[in-house]
Amino acid sequence: MKELLADVARRAARYVDEVADRSVAPTPESVARLSELGGALPDEPTAPSEILALLDRVGSPATVASSGGRYFGFVIGGSLPAALAANWLAGAWDQNAALRVMSPVAAETEEIVLRWMTGLLGLPKNSAAGFVTGTTMANFSALAAARTAILAREGWNVEEEGLFGAPPIQVVVGDEVHVSVLKALSLLGMGRSRLIRVPADAQGRMRFDALPPLDARTIVCVQAGNVNTGAFDPAGAICRLAHEANAWVHVDGAFGMWAALSPHYASLLSGAEFADSWAIDCHKWLNVPYDSGVAVVRQAEPLERAMSINAAYLAHSAQREPWRFVPESSRRARGIELWAAMRSLGRSGLRELVERNCRQARLFASRLSAAGHAILNDVVLNQVLVSFGSAEKTAQVIAAVQQEGTCWCGGTEWHGRTAMRISVSNWSTTDEDVERSAAAILRIAGQGTSGA
Ligand SMILES: Cc1ncc(COP(=O)(O)O)c(C=O)c1O
């Protein structure tokens, strides 16, 4: 075991070292070689050292270098050194984070992280939280709490009675709501087609003046950070109006909640702290390894009620029991990496990460617009949308950039226009990475359609 772990450390260190220079996308040949992992399952065991060597030889080249500084697709962070190292140690610990008695360190780190996170993001001190796989499950968990709370006020116990015959809940979303909110709502039996969609403005912000009448049976879903533009719904005004009507406000702040770390960007979130629940991603901008997100809910009771189950053999303590706030029972100890990431950067390092990535997004926009390309959004955070002319030309540039390998950017449609999305979310991205990537994009865009 000892030699095996030393071997994996050597191989991983080499991978991390090389990721800074290699092509971001894997070559088609590397991907084709993945078939070497297949074939019939052997009858006989294979030595772990051989397994590791095969995985490294075949698997490592077939990865996307999304942990490196020149990956700008989707909204994807890398892994901070302390978070990656903590993840390895936690792997060796192999803790089940369900119950405190199974892992005191898992339970304790969750509590510490919750305290630090609510302090950093300006959320209510006594909030409850579930440490889940990402924002989709954070949205799901928080919206489950909303459903429980609203129906309980109506005298309906949704955990016991289900939704058949329950008082109807009105759910309000902006037109640019993230699809994960829709998925969470559909999983919770609240449907997609019965939602009220509020028109959005040019940046994708929900239009406050277009909100429908709200009541105590309403959930309003706010986006803090539009996945395309980075724009923020007017959370403060929405919270004020919603709370006058006793409605529930949920904020999908996957990456946008981290704007609170910087005084330069915190005003984008103004009033979001008055909401009832928040979904926050950690594998994106906090740069911890997959998978990691947090559902924070102002009142513990509805979250706990929605998520709790009991069995005689599952001991409970008087302290916070992690599994009472999440959909899963057994799960890995995500709090450990979150603790390591926050502790290693500290307040100033976290702020620097957000401010640097936002500045780098503006640097991208200025380089691309100086060359005559249209930036389609106000670059308020870390997201840039750029068009290279026609839809066809833009799609060709995106495909060629991905193939050329200096960097990786995805595509999207924004208000009828095809655009390249650039999301700067990685702790290791340097200004030189941005200059090199912008130069590659401009070279490819200038080459017409053939790309690299
Ligand atoms: C605003 C927003 N919400 C939700 C999600 C879904 O997050 P996850 O993939 O962690 O479930 C994303 C992912 O990009 C996002 O940007």
The ligand as a Tripos MOL2 file, in Angstrom:
@<TRIPOS>MOLECULE
LIG
   16    16     1     0     0
SMALL
NO_CHARGES

@<TRIPOS>ATOM
      1 C1        -26.1230   29.3790  -12.0130 C.3       1 LIG1
      2 C2        -25.9400   27.8970  -11.9610 C.ar      1 LIG1
      3 N1        -26.8050   27.1500  -11.2630 N.ar      1 LIG1
      4 C3        -26.6820   25.8260  -11.1890 C.ar      1 LIG1
      5 C4        -25.6740   25.1520  -11.8350 C.ar      1 LIG1
      6 C5        -25.5940   23.6580  -11.7300 C.3       1 LIG1
      7 O1        -24.5220   23.3090  -10.9020 O.3       1 LIG1
      8 P1        -24.0060   21.8110  -10.7200 P.3       1 LIG1
      9 O2        -23.4570   21.4150  -12.0440 O.co2     1 LIG1
     10 O3        -22.9700   21.9410   -9.6590 O.co2     1 LIG1
     11 O4        -25.1420   20.9740  -10.2980 O.co2     1 LIG1
     12 C6        -24.7630   25.8810  -12.5790 C.ar      1 LIG1
     13 C7        -23.6890   25.2180  -13.3200 C.2       1 LIG1
     14 O5        -22.9840   25.8260  -14.1060 O.2       1 LIG1
     15 C8        -24.8770   27.3000  -12.6330 C.ar      1 LIG1
     16 O6        -24.0040   28.0520  -13.3060 O.3       1 LIG1
@<TRIPOS>BOND
     1     1     2 1
     2     2     3 ar
     3     2    15 ar
     4     3     4 ar
     5     4     5 ar
     6     5     6 1
     7     5    12 ar
     8     6     7 1
     9     7     8 1
    10     8     9 2
    11     8    10 1
    12     8    11 1
    13    12    13 1
    14    12    15 ar
    15    13    14 2
    16    15    16 1
@<TRIPOS>SUBSTRUCTURE
     1 LIG1         1 GROUP 0 **** ****
